[in-house]
Amino acid sequence: MRRLEAAGARVFTHGFETREGTQTGAAGHLDLDLADPGAPAELIAAAVAAAGRLDVLVANHAASADQNLEQLTAEVIDHTLAVNVRATLLLVQAFAAQAGRGRVIVLTSGQGRGPMARELPYVASKAALSGLVVSLADHLAPREITVNAVNPGPTDTGWATPEILEQARAAMPRGRWGTPDDAARLIAWLASEESDWVTGQVIDSDGGFRYGGA
């Protein structure tokens, strides 16, 4: 967000339950539960009302579910797919309906780089997003809207346990986790005019992450 604002963008942000002290967009902010089928259209409408026509959509939201095969429940699968896949598609639909030309950037994960057996609903949802990129890019190309996905790899935002931190660090050639700014640099470039000829891509920006280590 800071990189986009530094480039001159008016940023409208979204959260689920935004904590006090969290940085929000200068153009506005709205808390909504994207599990609600009507929430994506409501969010885009609120952003348009606050900032005018939207040029860039960054779909960075995610519901995570720590469930392996034996723990799976239909309720958690449905919720994860609703938030991560259905809401993303409806956000793109509402964004494209008001955009002249623009950029869609979705955040996927490293589900294709190695097994994530403890997070099967999350893996299914992120694989679906990766698989949608080419079709969305093709459909929106005549409107001059590019669609790309970014896989930021293991990113240290404070969620990981010491054990997970160390496991991932061992698989990183540079010996460190990614930072939010590592992904932000690529997202800011994809949001810019410099990326005009790039669409339909799933881009790994993960520091050369190698599952299983060296």
C-alpha positions in Angstrom: 0.0 0.0 0.0 2.8 2.5 0.9 4.5 1.8 -2.4 1.3 2.4 -4.4 0.6 5.6 -2.5 4.2 6.8 -3.0 3.6 6.3 -6.8 0.6 8.6 -6.6 -2.2 6.1 -6.2 -5.2 6.8 -4.0 -5.6 3.6 -2.1 -8.8 2.2 -0.6 -8.3 -0.8 1.7 -10.4 -3.6 3.0 -10.2 -5.7 6.2 -12.3 -8.3 8.0 -11.7 -7.2 11.6 -9.1 -4.4 11.3 -7.1 -4.0 14.5 -6.5 -0.6 16.0 -3.3 0.8 14.7 -3.4 -1.0 11.4 -2.5 1.3 8.5 -5.4 1.8 6.1 -5.7 3.5 2.7 -5.8 7.3 2.5 -8.8 7.1 0.2 -10.8 5.1 2.7 -11.2 1.7 4.3 -14.1 -0.8 4.9 -14.4 -3.9 7.0 -16.5 -6.6 5.3 -16.8 -10.4 5.6 -16.0 -11.6 2.1 -17.8 -14.9 2.9 -21.0 -12.9 2.3 -21.9 -13.2 -1.4 -22.9 -9.6 -1.6 -19.7 -8.2 0.0 -17.5 -8.0 -3.1 -19.9 -5.8 -5.0 -20.4 -3.7 -1.9 -16.7 -3.3 -1.5 -16.1 -2.1 -5.1 -19.0 0.3 -4.9 -17.6 1.8 -1.6 -14.2 2.2 -3.2 -15.6 3.9 -6.3 -17.7 6.2 -4.2 -14.6 7.2 -2.2 -12.0 7.3 -4.9 -13.7 7.4 -8.3 -13.1 5.0 -11.0 -10.8 2.2 -10.0 -7.7 1.4 -12.1 -6.1 -1.4 -10.0 -7.5 -4.3 -8.0 -5.2 -6.1 -5.7 -6.9 -9.2 -4.2 -4.7 -10.0 -1.2 -7.4 -11.3 1.1 -7.3 -15.0 2.3 -9.0 -17.4 4.6 -6.5 -20.0 5.9 -7.5 -23.4 7.3 -5.1 -25.6 9.1 -6.7 -28.9 8.2 -5.0 -32.0 6.8 -6.9 -34.9 5.0 -8.1 -36.5 8.3 -9.3 -33.2 9.7 -11.2 -31.9 6.7 -14.8 -30.7 7.2 -17.2 -29.6 4.5 -17.9 -26.4 6.4 -14.3 -25.3 6.4 -13.8 -26.3 2.7 -16.9 -24.3 1.7 -15.9 -21.2 3.7 -12.3 -21.2 2.4 -13.4 -21.5 -1.2 -16.1 -18.9 -0.7 -13.6 -16.3 0.6 -10.6 -17.1 -1.5 -12.2 -18.1 -4.8 -15.8 -16.9 -5.0 -15.1 -13.5 -3.5 -12.1 -13.0 -5.8 -14.1 -13.8 -8.9 -16.9 -11.4 -7.8 -14.4 -8.7 -7.0 -12.9 -9.0 -10.5 -16.4 -9.0 -12.0 -17.4 -5.8 -10.2 -14.0 -4.1 -10.9 -14.2 -4.9 -14.6 -17.7 -3.6 -14.9 -16.6 -0.1 -13.9 -13.0 0.0 -15.3 -12.0 1.5 -18.6 -8.6 -0.2 -18.6 -6.6 -1.4 -15.6 -4.8 -4.0 -13.7 -6.0 -7.0 -11.7 -3.4 -8.6 -9.4 -4.3 -11.6 -7.2 -2.1 -13.2 -4.6 -1.7 -17.0 -4.8 0.6 -19.2 -2.8 3.4 -21.7 -3.2 1.1 -24.7 -3.5 2.8 -25.7 -6.8 6.3 -25.5 -5.3 5.9 -28.3 -2.7 3.3 -30.1 -0.6 1.3 -28.2 2.0 -0.6 -31.2 3.4 -1.6 -29.3 6.6 -3.6 -26.7 4.7 -5.7 -28.5 2.1 -8.6 -26.1 1.8 -6.2 -23.2 1.5 -4.2 -25.1 -1.1 -7.3 -25.9 -3.2 -8.4 -22.3 -3.2 -5.0 -20.9 -4.1 -4.6 -23.5 -6.9 -7.9 -22.4 -8.2 -6.8 -18.7 -8.4 -3.6 -19.7 -10.2 -5.7 -21.7 -12.7 -8.1 -18.8 -13.4 -5.5 -16.2 -14.4 -5.1 -17.2 -18.0 -8.8 -17.3 -18.7 -9.5 -14.0 -16.9 -6.6 -12.4 -18.8 -7.9 -13.6 -22.1 -11.5 -12.4 -21.4 -10.4 -9.0 -20.2 -7.7 -8.3 -22.8 -10.0 -6.5 -25.2 -10.8 -4.1 -22.4 -7.1 -3.5 -21.8 -7.3 -5.0 -18.4 -4.3 -7.2 -17.5 -4.6 -10.0 -15.0 -1.7 -11.5 -13.2 -1.0 -13.5 -10.0 1.9 -13.2 -7.6 3.2 -16.0 -5.4 5.2 -14.2 -2.7 6.5 -17.4 -1.1 7.1 -17.7 2.6 6.6 -14.1 3.9 7.2 -13.1 7.5 4.2 -11.2 8.7 4.3 -12.6 12.2 2.0 -15.6 11.8 4.6 -18.4 11.7 5.7 -20.5 14.7 9.5 -20.7 15.4 9.5 -24.3 13.9 7.8 -23.2 10.7 10.2 -20.2 10.5 13.2 -22.4 10.7 11.9 -25.0 8.2 11.2 -22.4 5.6 14.5 -20.5 6.2 16.4 -23.7 5.5 14.7 -23.8 2.1 15.5 -20.2 1.2 18.8 -19.8 -0.8 19.4 -16.4 0.9 18.7 -17.8 4.3 15.8 -15.5 5.1 12.1 -15.3 4.8 10.5 -12.8 2.4 9.3 -9.5 3.7 6.1 -7.7 2.8 8.1 -5.2 0.8 9.6 -8.0 -1.4 6.1 -8.7 -2.7 5.1 -5.0 -2.7 7.8 -4.1 -5.2 6.5 -6.6 -7.7 2.9 -5.7 -7.1 3.6 -2.0 -7.5 5.4 -2.7 -10.9 2.4 -4.9 -12.1 0.1 -2.0 -11.1 2.1 0.5 -13.2 2.2 1.3 -16.9 5.6 -0.5 -17.2 3.8 -3.8 -17.0 1.4 -3.2 -19.8 2.6 -6.2 -21.9 2.5 -8.7 -19.1 -0.8 -10.6 -18.5 -2.0 -14.1 -17.8 1.1 -14.8 -15.7 1.6 -16.5 -12.3 4.9 -14.9 -11.1 6.9 -16.5 -8.4 8.6 -13.8 -6.3 9.8 -16.1 -3.5 13.6 -15.7 -3.3 14.2 -19.0 -5.1 12.3 -21.0 -2.4 13.2 -24.7 -2.7 11.0 -27.1 -0.8 13.0 -29.4 1.3 16.1 -27.2 1.5 19.3 -27.3 -0.5 
